[in-house]
Amino acid sequence: MAAEPATQPGATQARPLNQLLVPLALGAAVAVTLAVYGRVHEPTGIAVSVAGFSSPLTAKVWLASAAALFGSFRWRLRW
């Protein structure tokens, strides 16, 4: 019988760490990009309205609810 190769103790921790760091890095990149854009560009003074919602707060509530719903599906499926 051939002996199975020994695995390194830290090898099992690499994937969960990558699953956390990659979205965190992408979110940080988006935040920095938006901050630089906001500093460089002059505001126009025109309010942006989101079609189909009565206020920006209502849009945020609906979008956050949808994100939580999608997040719960991902958690349940355990991709």
Secondary structure, DSSP 4 states (H G I P E B T S, - for coil): -PPPPPPPGGGGGHHHHHHHHHHHHHHHHHHHHHHHHHHHSPP--PPP--TT-SSHHHHHHHHHHHHHHHHHHHHHHT-
